[in-house]
Amino acid sequence: MIISVSPLDNLGNRMIEFMTALTLGRLVGEPVSYNCDLPEWGLSFDRELHDRLLNDAAGTLVISDKDATSILDMVALIRASAKRNVVFEGYFQRLDLFYAPDFYRRDIFPAGPADDVTFSDDEIVINVRSGDILNGVSWYPLVPVGFYRALVENTGLNPVFLGQLDDCAYVRAIRCAFPGARTIPSAGGTADFNRLRRARRICIAVSTFSWLAAWLSDAAEIHYPLLGFLHPACFRAGMHGLGGIDLAPADDPRYRFHLLPVLRGEPEQEYLDFTGRIDPVSKEVPRSLVRMLKSNTPILPRSLPDVAFDEAWYLKRYIDAAWEIGEGWYHDAAHHYAEVGRLRGYLPHQPSYQPRSANVALRRPARQSSLSPWSIGRTIEEDAGRAVDGDRDKDMAFHTGEDDQPWWMVDLGQVCDIECIDIYNRRGVDVVRKRVCPFAIELSDDGEVWAEVARTKERFDFGCETGRSPPWQWVGNFGHAARFVRVRVLKNPEFLHLAAVEVYGRAGTG
């Protein structure tokens, strides 16, 4: 039998594919020859033979990583087909498809000759991947620089950065964080692979190349960031064939596991800015948690939202959700939103504009045109202040009396350049929620002279079910300065009642 392995892109993926083909060949129980593209290990690939097998539908079985759920299923497919040859294609990134590392170390992937690069016992070799993922590859996020800071601080080891260290914003950030660290630029795939597997202490990157070099090494200590596809919960069963992806060796005593929130790859500067604001960005976790994550069964039963949902935005907007998903409580971001995010007042997708500045109205003094029997606060100031207390997830913050053009206003304390204003309507039946329309947004420097900057006529369903409908939003983009912001209903007489008002901006420069 011939097993011809369709060549993948990088060295790590091609090696893992061949490792699975070897397991399959040994289980088939008959002599097998392999056609595999691994010149780095003396294995040549005959393209003509491969194409001939692909075109021989009668004699060749094509198996991909989406055709079965276990290695035994693949063996059963071969035996049931009665075909003499196999074309093998896919990533097959699961530990249960491989033999133990010792099987490959000596005869399959022997270590190359040593060069002049050596490592001491007080050094940790940190493999850096940049290159092709700098523009943002979703399941190949850069390892945050803050993670490396914590790793070096907690281990007390001297960092040695090895790999793709060509000049870029990410590498500059690493050099800035570790100005005295030893760096070893890439000398090519094979050389880097052999250097990494000679180290006694290793921290891997989000890379099959990095993962495999460490797994095949004789290292005493391997630091494994649970991040991107290296996190077993990121590709659960049914998401990537063969029961998903699982490369976390929870029972290998060499490994120390570090949990990060679920992060998606983004363009490097945007990613650096975002991850730089997460503190802490990682925490070391026990093997028991890793085993649980590998079980592919979230702690809570899965449910799905009944609204349009933006997973990438949600994970980035709500970092606590990214942590809780990473810890295995929820299947994914949609599950998190359906179970708990909606109750917390989280939005399922990005509003039309995402502010970059702070909510300058938060807990600032507020007033309104009057009180009513339905007001919750005992005074005008107390009732109005509930709209800026930071809690969007309430049925109603304040309630005016039935006034001519009732209003609510907030004092920002100083003149601010306004970026945007978000308004959340109260909950309740439509006839109650419609009372706010039409309304105007007005700005003032002194609370006496007002300038109208926006109004709405008919829409009333903004933010009325927090987390399901986005707020009504006016975007000033820092082009308007004001100390006071007012919402005024343009009807006589009418009530005004809202759930929350948020004003995003910064101290004025004028």
Number of C-alpha atoms within 10 A of each C-alpha: 15 18 25 28 23 20 21 15 7 12 20 20 20 22 24 22 25 27 18 23 25 20 15 20 20 12 13 17 9 8 9 14 12 18 21 24 22 15 10 13 14 10 11 13 17 11 15 9 13 19 13 11 21 18 11 11 11 13 14 23 21 17 17 17 21 17 14 17 15 15 20 14 13 20 18 12 17 20 12 9 12 12 15 14 21 23 20 22 20 21 23 27 24 18 15 13 20 21 13 12 13 13 12 14 15 11 9 14 14 12 19 15 8 11 9 5 8 9 15 11 11 13 19 25 30 23 27 24 24 23 13 10 17 20 16 17 15 16 20 23 27 29 25 22 21 20 21 19 14 15 20 15 11 10 12 12 15 18 24 19 22 20 26 19 21 13 10 13 14 23 18 14 16 19 17 12 14 19 10 11 14 14 16 16 13 17 13 10 15 15 15 20 25 20 25 27 22 22 25 20 26 28 26 24 24 24 20 22 23 23 21 21 22 29 22 23 24 18 17 13 18 26 21 23 23 27 27 25 21 23 25 26 30 25 19 22 18 12 12 17 21 25 20 23 25 25 19 23 18 19 11 11 11 16 21 18 21 19 22 24 25 27 25 19 20 20 15 19 15 13 20 19 10 14 21 15 10 13 9 13 19 22 16 16 15 13 18 11 15 23 15 17 24 22 15 19 17 19 13 13 11 16 14 15 17 10 13 11 18 14 16 16 15 22 22 17 16 14 15 14 24 21 19 17 22 24 21 23 19 26 23 23 26 23 20 24 26 19 18 13 23 18 13 14 18 21 24 26 19 15 14 12 13 12 17 12 14 13 22 21 26 19 16 14 17 23 18 25 20 21 21 16 8 12 20 17 17 10 14 21 17 17 22 30 26 24 30 23 16 14 15 28 22 18 17 22 26 27 27 24 19 16 17 15 17 25 22 25 23 27 22 22 14 16 21 23 22 27 24 23 21 21 22 29 28 30 21 13 9 11 8 14 20 17 18 26 19 16 22 19 20 19 23 19 17 13 15 8 9 16 14 14 13 15 17 15 11 11 13 22 18 20 25 29 24 27 22 22 19 22 25 20 19 19 19 17 15 16 10 18 22 24 21 23 25 21 25 23 24 20 16 11 12 17 22 29 27 27 25 29 29 23 25 23 27 19 16 15 8 7
